[in-house]
Amino acid sequence: HEPQVSVFLQEHNSQRISVIGAVRKGGVFGITRPLRLADALALAEGLTDEADRQVYVIRRARMSAVTAAAATSGAARPAVASKGAGAGGDGTVEVMAPIDLSELADGREDLNIQLQAGDVVNVPRAGSVYVGGSVERPGSFLLRGKTTAQQAIFSAGGVKDVADWSDVRLYRKSPSGK
């Protein structure tokens, strides 16, 4: 007539994160325990050969929290991707945090952030550079992280004996398309 019932929650299947981009097996993964960035990349079976060395964690946050964090850090503007409607009249925004995987691999534990439900880990593909002229192996090469013109030339096998180091040219498209 008067039953007493106790309910214990063992696991949250509704909390999920997404890992997309240049990973071996991207997708949506359930969070059943605390999960860090490196764990999420491992769940996605690692990076592909075309992966850039900078990843982005995208998270929805209340605009008031983003503004307060920017004020305490001294930043002029929060890194906001887009605006949306929030609960209770307080708008939410998508905040995108860039994380350098080279620094994470070098032991910077502060970059191995704990993920929250709804986070998206985006691993973009690396850009490319074309090296031509008097080099050993002209062609297209992946840009991983910060690459100098000299590093790009060395990726192409270095210059030939007939090359003129005083006549190296760098062509870059401007925002106007030229």
Accessible surface in RSA format (square Angstrom, percent):
REM  Atomic radii and reference values for relative SASA: ProtOr
REM  Chains: A
REM  Algorithm: Lee & Richards
REM  Probe-radius: 1.40
REM  Slices: 20
REM RES _ NUM      All-atoms   Total-Side   Main-Chain    Non-polar    All polar
REM                ABS   REL    ABS   REL    ABS   REL    ABS   REL    ABS   REL
RES HIS A   1   233.09 127.4 159.74 111.0  73.35 187.6 116.14 119.7 116.95 136.1
RES GLU A   2   160.10  91.9 134.52 101.8  25.58  60.9  52.40 101.4 107.70  87.9
RES PRO A   3   115.70  84.3  83.80  76.4  31.91 116.0  94.99  78.4  20.71 128.7
RES GLN A   4   179.88 100.6 143.25 104.7  36.62  87.2  51.00 108.6 128.88  97.7
RES VAL A   5   122.94  80.9  85.85  77.7  37.09  89.4  89.25  77.5  33.69  91.4
RES SER A   6    90.23  76.3  59.11  78.9  31.13  71.7  25.44  54.2  64.79  90.8
RES VAL A   7   132.65  87.3 100.27  90.8  32.38  78.0 103.36  89.8  29.29  79.5
RES PHE A   8   172.27  86.2 148.28  91.8  23.99  62.4 151.28  91.7  20.99  60.1
RES LEU A   9   128.40  71.5  94.13  67.3  34.27  86.1  95.42  67.0  32.98  88.8
RES GLN A  10   178.62  99.9 139.12 101.7  39.51  94.1  44.80  95.4 133.82 101.5
RES GLU A  11    92.29  53.0  74.29  56.2  18.00  42.9  18.01  34.8  74.28  60.6
RES HIS A  12    82.37  45.0  78.17  54.3   4.20  10.7  49.30  50.8  33.08  38.5
RES ASN A  13    96.08  66.3  87.56  84.6   8.52  20.5  31.51  75.8  64.57  62.4
RES SER A  14    98.57  83.3  69.48  92.7  29.09  67.0  52.67 112.2  45.90  64.3
RES GLN A  15    65.56  36.7  65.02  47.5   0.54   1.3   8.81  18.8  56.74  43.0
RES ARG A  16   129.02  54.2 123.51  63.0   5.51  13.1  29.78  40.7  99.24  60.1
RES ILE A  17     1.42   0.8   0.00   0.0   1.42   3.4   1.42   1.0   0.00   0.0
RES SER A  18    26.10  22.1  25.98  34.7   0.12   0.3   5.70  12.1  20.40  28.6
RES VAL A  19     0.05   0.0   0.00   0.0   0.05   0.1   0.00   0.0   0.05   0.1
RES ILE A  20    81.62  46.4  79.12  58.9   2.50   6.0  81.62  58.8   0.00   0.0
RES GLY A  21    43.15  53.2   0.00   N/A  43.15  53.2  20.91  57.4  22.24  49.8
RES ALA A  22     0.23   0.2   0.00   0.0   0.23   0.5   0.23   0.3   0.00   0.0
RES VAL A  23    12.20   8.0   0.72   0.7  11.48  27.7   0.72   0.6  11.48  31.1
RES ARG A  24   147.53  61.9 113.14  57.7  34.40  81.9  35.64  48.7 111.90  67.8
RES LYS A  25   121.90  59.5 117.78  72.3   4.12   9.8  69.45  62.5  52.44  55.9
RES GLY A  26    40.87  50.4   0.00   N/A  40.87  50.4  11.64  31.9  29.22  65.5
RES GLY A  27    29.40  36.3   0.00   N/A  29.40  36.3  28.04  76.9   1.36   3.0
RES VAL A  28    92.19  60.7  63.39  57.4  28.81  69.4  63.39  55.1  28.81  78.1
RES PHE A  29    35.83  17.9  33.10  20.5   2.73   7.1  35.83  21.7   0.00   0.0
RES GLY A  30    45.05  55.6   0.00   N/A  45.05  55.6  15.35  42.1  29.70  66.5
RES ILE A  31    15.39   8.8  12.41   9.2   2.99   7.2  13.98  10.1   1.41   3.8
RES THR A  32    80.70  57.4  47.94  48.6  32.76  78.1  28.95  38.9  51.75  78.2
RES ARG A  33   136.03  57.1 126.26  64.4   9.77  23.3  64.03  87.5  72.00  43.6
RES PRO A  34   100.83  73.5  86.35  78.7  14.48  52.6  91.59  75.6   9.24  57.4
RES LEU A  35     5.01   2.8   4.77   3.4   0.24   0.6   4.77   3.4   0.24   0.6
RES ARG A  36   100.40  42.2 100.40  51.2   0.00   0.0  22.28  30.5  78.12  47.3
RES LEU A  37     0.00   0.0   0.00   0.0   0.00   0.0   0.00   0.0   0.00   0.0
RES ALA A  38    41.78  38.4  35.18  54.3   6.60  15.0  36.78  51.8   5.00  13.2
RES ASP A  39    52.96  37.1  49.18  48.9   3.78   8.9   6.78  16.0  46.17  46.0
RES ALA A  40     0.00   0.0   0.00   0.0   0.00   0.0   0.00   0.0   0.00   0.0
RES LEU A  41    17.77   9.9  17.59  12.6   0.18   0.5  17.77  12.5   0.00   0.0
RES ALA A  42    71.33  65.6  49.68  76.7  21.65  49.2  57.85  81.5  13.48  35.7
RES LEU A  43    70.79  39.4  58.08  41.5  12.71  32.0  61.96  43.5   8.83  23.8
RES ALA A  44     0.00   0.0   0.00   0.0   0.00   0.0   0.00   0.0   0.00   0.0
RES GLU A  45    99.98  57.4  82.10  62.1  17.89  42.6  35.73  69.1  64.26  52.5
RES GLY A  46    25.70  31.7   0.00   N/A  25.70  31.7  24.83  68.1   0.87   1.9
RES LEU A  47    44.93  25.0  33.23  23.8  11.70  29.4  33.23  23.3  11.70  31.5
RES THR A  48    31.15  22.2  25.93  26.3   5.22  12.4  26.16  35.1   4.99   7.5
RES ASP A  49   102.28  71.6  95.50  95.1   6.78  16.0  26.79  63.0  75.49  75.3
RES GLU A  50    78.53  45.1  78.53  59.4   0.00   0.0  30.06  58.1  48.47  39.6
RES ALA A  51     0.01   0.0   0.00   0.0   0.01   0.0   0.00   0.0   0.01   0.0
RES ASP A  52    31.43  22.0  31.43  31.3   0.00   0.0   0.22   0.5  31.21  31.1
RES ARG A  53    78.98  33.2  78.48  40.0   0.50   1.2  20.60  28.2  58.38  35.4
RES GLN A  54    60.97  34.1  60.80  44.4   0.17   0.4  12.02  25.6  48.95  37.1
RES VAL A  55     0.00   0.0   0.00   0.0   0.00   0.0   0.00   0.0   0.00   0.0
RES TYR A  56    60.78  28.4  60.78  34.6   0.00   0.0  25.94  19.5  34.84  42.9
RES VAL A  57     3.88   2.6   2.48   2.2   1.39   3.4   2.48   2.2   1.39   3.8
RES ILE A  58    34.63  19.7  33.74  25.1   0.89   2.1  33.74  24.3   0.89   2.4
RES ARG A  59    61.36  25.8  60.17  30.7   1.19   2.8  27.91  38.1  33.45  20.3
RES ARG A  60   118.73  49.9  97.13  49.5  21.60  51.4  67.21  91.9  51.52  31.2
RES ALA A  61    28.28  26.0  19.89  30.7   8.39  19.1  28.24  39.8   0.04   0.1
RES ARG A  62   105.92  44.5 102.36  52.2   3.56   8.5  40.34  55.1  65.58  39.7
RES MET A  63    58.02  30.0  58.02  38.4   0.00   0.0  58.02  49.3   0.00   0.0
RES SER A  64    63.65  53.8  50.94  68.0  12.71  29.3  46.56  99.1  17.09  23.9
RES ALA A  65    56.85  52.3  45.20  69.7  11.65  26.5  52.44  73.9   4.40  11.7
RES VAL A  66    15.33  10.1  11.33  10.3   4.00   9.6  14.53  12.6   0.80   2.2
RES THR A  67    70.03  49.8  69.40  70.4   0.63   1.5  64.46  86.6   5.56   8.4
RES ALA A  68    56.93  52.3  48.85  75.4   8.08  18.4  56.40  79.4   0.53   1.4
RES ALA A  69    60.16  55.3  51.07  78.8   9.10  20.7  57.44  80.9   2.72   7.2
RES ALA A  70    11.51  10.6   7.26  11.2   4.25   9.7  10.99  15.5   0.52   1.4
RES ALA A  71    77.86  71.6  46.62  71.9  31.24  71.1  56.98  80.2  20.88  55.3
RES THR A  72   123.63  87.9  85.64  86.8  37.99  90.5  79.04 106.2  44.58  67.4
RES SER A  73    85.36  72.1  44.57  59.5  40.79  94.0  50.74 108.0  34.62  48.5
RES GLY A  74    66.76  82.3   0.00   N/A  66.76  82.3  36.01  98.8  30.75  68.9
RES ALA A  75    51.52  47.4  30.67  47.3  20.86  47.4  41.00  57.7  10.52  27.9
RES ALA A  76   107.05  98.4  62.92  97.1  44.12 100.4  73.98 104.2  33.07  87.6
RES ARG A  77   201.69  84.7 184.57  94.1  17.13  40.8  58.21  79.6 143.48  87.0
RES PRO A  78    39.31  28.6  23.34  21.3  15.97  58.0  29.02  24.0  10.29  63.9
RES ALA A  79    64.05  58.9  46.03  71.0  18.02  41.0  58.26  82.0   5.79  15.3
RES VAL A  80    48.48  31.9  17.43  15.8  31.05  74.8  18.47  16.0  30.01  81.4
RES ALA A  81    54.91  50.5  17.30  26.7  37.60  85.5  25.72  36.2  29.19  77.3
RES SER A  82    56.12  47.4  48.26  64.4   7.86  18.1  43.44  92.5  12.68  17.8
RES LYS A  83   162.96  79.5 130.33  80.0  32.64  77.7  77.90  70.1  85.06  90.6
RES GLY A  84    33.90  41.8   0.00   N/A  33.90  41.8  25.07  68.8   8.83  19.8
RES ALA A  85   104.86  96.4  66.88 103.2  37.98  86.4  74.80 105.3  30.06  79.6
RES GLY A  86    24.17  29.8   0.00   N/A  24.17  29.8   5.57  15.3  18.60  41.7
RES ALA A  87    70.37  64.7  53.87  83.1  16.50  37.5  64.25  90.5   6.12  16.2
RES GLY A  88    87.87 108.4   0.00   N/A  87.87 108.4  46.37 127.3  41.50  92.9
RES GLY A  89    80.16  98.8   0.00   N/A  80.16  98.8  42.30 116.1  37.86  84.8
RES ASP A  90    42.17  29.5  36.41  36.2   5.76  13.6  25.01  58.9  17.16  17.1
RES GLY A  91    27.35  33.7   0.00   N/A  27.35  33.7  20.00  54.9   7.34  16.4
RES THR A  92    24.62  17.5  24.06  24.4   0.57   1.3  22.02  29.6   2.60   3.9
RES VAL A  93     1.99   1.3   1.99   1.8   0.00   0.0   1.99   1.7   0.00   0.0
RES GLU A  94    54.03  31.0  54.03  40.9   0.00   0.0   0.43   0.8  53.60  43.8
RES VAL A  95    37.00  24.3  36.06  32.6   0.94   2.3  36.06  31.3   0.94   2.6
RES MET A  96    74.69  38.7  71.09  47.0   3.60   8.6  58.24  49.5  16.45  21.8
RES ALA A  97    40.00  36.8  37.37  57.7   2.63   6.0  40.00  56.3   0.00   0.0
RES PRO A  98    75.11  54.7  57.42  52.3  17.69  64.3  57.58  47.5  17.54 109.0
RES ILE A  99     6.36   3.6   5.48   4.1   0.88   2.1   6.36   4.6   0.00   0.0
RES ASP A 100    48.49  34.0  44.70  44.5   3.79   9.0  11.66  27.4  36.83  36.7
RES LEU A 101    17.09   9.5  14.20  10.2   2.89   7.3  14.43  10.1   2.66   7.2
RES SER A 102    53.15  44.9  45.70  61.0   7.46  17.2  34.99  74.5  18.16  25.4
RES GLU A 103    66.73  38.3  66.38  50.2   0.35   0.8  23.99  46.4  42.74  34.9
RES LEU A 104    26.94  15.0  18.16  13.0   8.79  22.1  18.16  12.8   8.79  23.7
RES ALA A 105    89.60  82.4  48.24  74.4  41.36  94.1  60.08  84.6  29.52  78.2
RES ASP A 106   123.37  86.4  86.00  85.6  37.37  88.4  27.93  65.7  95.44  95.2
RES GLY A 107    52.78  65.1   0.00   N/A  52.78  65.1  32.64  89.6  20.14  45.1
RES ARG A 108   103.59  43.5  98.01  50.0   5.58  13.3  49.46  67.6  54.13  32.8
RES GLU A 109   121.35  69.7 112.05  84.8   9.31  22.2  62.03 120.0  59.32  48.4
RES ASP A 110    96.12  67.3  67.63  67.3  28.48  67.4  53.26 125.3  42.86  42.7
RES LEU A 111    28.78  16.0  28.67  20.5   0.11   0.3  28.78  20.2   0.00   0.0
RES ASN A 112    16.11  11.1  15.75  15.2   0.36   0.9   0.06   0.1  16.06  15.5
RES ILE A 113    49.22  28.0  44.82  33.4   4.40  10.6  49.22  35.4   0.00   0.0
RES GLN A 114    87.13  48.7  77.55  56.7   9.59  22.8  19.54  41.6  67.59  51.3
RES LEU A 115     6.67   3.7   0.00   0.0   6.67  16.8   0.00   0.0   6.67  17.9
RES GLN A 116   100.12  56.0  94.51  69.1   5.61  13.4  32.22  68.6  67.90  51.5
RES ALA A 117    55.74  51.3  29.02  44.8  26.72  60.8  29.29  41.2  26.45  70.1
RES GLY A 118    56.04  69.1   0.00   N/A  56.04  69.1  38.62 106.0  17.42  39.0
RES ASP A 119     1.49   1.0   0.80   0.8   0.70   1.6   0.00   0.0   1.49   1.5
RES VAL A 120    41.05  27.0  41.05  37.2   0.00   0.0  41.05  35.7   0.00   0.0
RES VAL A 121     0.00   0.0   0.00   0.0   0.00   0.0   0.00   0.0   0.00   0.0
RES ASN A 122    42.02  29.0  42.02  40.6   0.00   0.0   0.00   0.0  42.02  40.6
RES VAL A 123     0.02   0.0   0.00   0.0   0.02   0.1   0.00   0.0   0.02   0.1
RES PRO A 124    37.38  27.2  31.02  28.3   6.36  23.1  37.38  30.9   0.00   0.0
RES ARG A 125   151.65  63.7 131.78  67.2  19.87  47.3  53.08  72.5  98.57  59.7
RES ALA A 126    12.03  11.1   0.00   0.0  12.03  27.4   0.00   0.0  12.03  31.9
RES GLY A 127    42.35  52.2   0.00   N/A  42.35  52.2  34.54  94.8   7.81  17.5
RES SER A 128    70.39  59.5  43.91  58.6  26.47  61.0  10.83  23.1  59.56  83.4
RES VAL A 129    38.42  25.3  33.07  29.9   5.35  12.9  38.42  33.4   0.00   0.0
RES TYR A 130   153.28  71.6 127.25  72.4  26.03  67.7  95.05  71.4  58.23  71.8
RES VAL A 131    13.23   8.7  10.33   9.4   2.90   7.0  13.23  11.5   0.00   0.0
RES GLY A 132    38.15  47.0   0.00   N/A  38.15  47.0  13.74  37.7  24.40  54.7
RES GLY A 133    64.48  79.5   0.00   N/A  64.48  79.5  40.57 111.3  23.91  53.5
RES SER A 134    48.80  41.2  36.42  48.6  12.38  28.5  10.07  21.4  38.73  54.3
RES VAL A 135     6.29   4.1   6.29   5.7   0.00   0.0   6.29   5.5   0.00   0.0
RES GLU A 136    93.73  53.8  73.81  55.8  19.93  47.4  21.62  41.8  72.11  58.9
RES ARG A 137   143.05  60.1 138.94  70.8   4.11   9.8  70.61  96.5  72.44  43.9
RES PRO A 138    73.10  53.3  49.53  45.1  23.57  85.7  49.54  40.9  23.56 146.4
RES GLY A 139    17.18  21.2   0.00   N/A  17.18  21.2  17.18  47.1   0.00   0.0
RES SER A 140    77.80  65.7  49.24  65.7  28.56  65.8  36.07  76.8  41.72  58.5
RES PHE A 141    48.13  24.1  42.72  26.5   5.40  14.1  48.13  29.2   0.00   0.0
RES LEU A 142    71.77  40.0  48.76  34.9  23.01  57.8  48.76  34.2  23.01  61.9
RES LEU A 143    59.33  33.0  56.60  40.5   2.73   6.9  56.60  39.8   2.73   7.3
RES ARG A 144    86.09  36.1  68.99  35.2  17.10  40.7  21.38  29.2  64.71  39.2
RES GLY A 145    45.64  56.3   0.00   N/A  45.64  56.3  29.52  81.0  16.12  36.1
RES LYS A 146   205.75 100.4 176.72 108.4  29.03  69.1 126.13 113.5  79.62  84.8
RES THR A 147    51.31  36.5  18.34  18.6  32.97  78.6  13.00  17.5  38.31  57.9
RES THR A 148    79.45  56.5  71.88  72.9   7.57  18.0  76.01 102.1   3.44   5.2
RES ALA A 149    51.73  47.6  35.67  55.0  16.06  36.5  42.90  60.4   8.83  23.4
RES GLN A 150    97.45  54.5  94.28  68.9   3.17   7.5  18.65  39.7  78.80  59.8
RES GLN A 151    92.69  51.8  89.15  65.2   3.53   8.4  33.49  71.3  59.20  44.9
RES ALA A 152     8.58   7.9   7.29  11.3   1.29   2.9   8.58  12.1   0.00   0.0
RES ILE A 153    16.89   9.6  16.89  12.6   0.00   0.0  16.89  12.2   0.00   0.0
RES PHE A 154   114.28  57.2  99.26  61.5  15.01  39.1  99.95  60.6  14.33  41.0
RES SER A 155    53.72  45.4  35.84  47.8  17.88  41.2  19.22  40.9  34.50  48.3
RES ALA A 156     0.00   0.0   0.00   0.0   0.00   0.0   0.00   0.0   0.00   0.0
RES GLY A 157    30.58  37.7   0.00   N/A  30.58  37.7  10.60  29.1  19.98  44.7
RES GLY A 158    10.04  12.4   0.00   N/A  10.04  12.4   9.93  27.3   0.11   0.2
RES VAL A 159    47.14  31.0  28.65  25.9  18.49  44.5  28.65  24.9  18.49  50.1
RES LYS A 160    90.51  44.2  87.13  53.5   3.37   8.0  33.06  29.8  57.45  61.2
RES ASP A 161   154.71 108.4 117.77 117.2  36.94  87.4  40.48  95.3 114.23 113.9
RES VAL A 162   126.15  83.0  94.70  85.7  31.46  75.8 102.37  88.9  23.78  64.5
RES ALA A 163    27.97  25.7   7.32  11.3  20.65  47.0   9.78  13.8  18.20  48.2
RES ASP A 164    87.75  61.5  71.70  71.4  16.05  38.0  33.60  79.1  54.15  54.0
RES TRP A 165   126.11  50.6 107.61  52.1  18.50  43.4  95.82  51.1  30.29  49.1
RES SER A 166   105.91  89.5  61.79  82.5  44.12 101.6  57.73 122.9  48.18  67.5
RES ASP A 167    75.17  52.7  58.20  57.9  16.98  40.1  15.12  35.6  60.05  59.9
RES VAL A 168    75.88  49.9  44.90  40.6  30.98  74.7  49.06  42.6  26.82  72.7
RES ARG A 169   158.87  66.7 129.31  65.9  29.56  70.4  44.26  60.5 114.61  69.5
RES LEU A 170   117.60  65.5  85.91  61.5  31.69  79.7  86.73  60.9  30.87  83.1
RES TYR A 171   176.62  82.5 147.75  84.1  28.87  75.1 131.37  98.7  45.25  55.8
RES ARG A 172   190.11  79.8 159.21  81.2  30.90  73.6  67.95  92.9 122.16  74.0
RES LYS A 173   163.91  80.0 134.47  82.5  29.44  70.1  79.62  71.7  84.29  89.8
RES SER A 174    44.83  37.9  36.22  48.3   8.61  19.8  39.83  84.8   5.00   7.0
RES PRO A 175   152.07 110.8 107.59  98.1  44.48 161.7 121.52 100.3  30.55 189.8
RES SER A 176    91.36  77.2  48.62  64.9  42.74  98.5  55.14 117.4  36.22  50.7
RES GLY A 177    46.23  57.0   0.00   N/A  46.23  57.0  23.72  65.1  22.50  50.4
RES LYS A 178   192.22  93.8 156.25  95.9  35.97  85.6 132.70 119.4  59.52  63.4
END  Absolute sums over single chains surface
CHAIN  1 A    12472.1       9308.4       3163.7       6865.9       5606.3
END  Absolute sums over all chains
TOTAL         12472.1       9308.4       3163.7       6865.9       5606.3
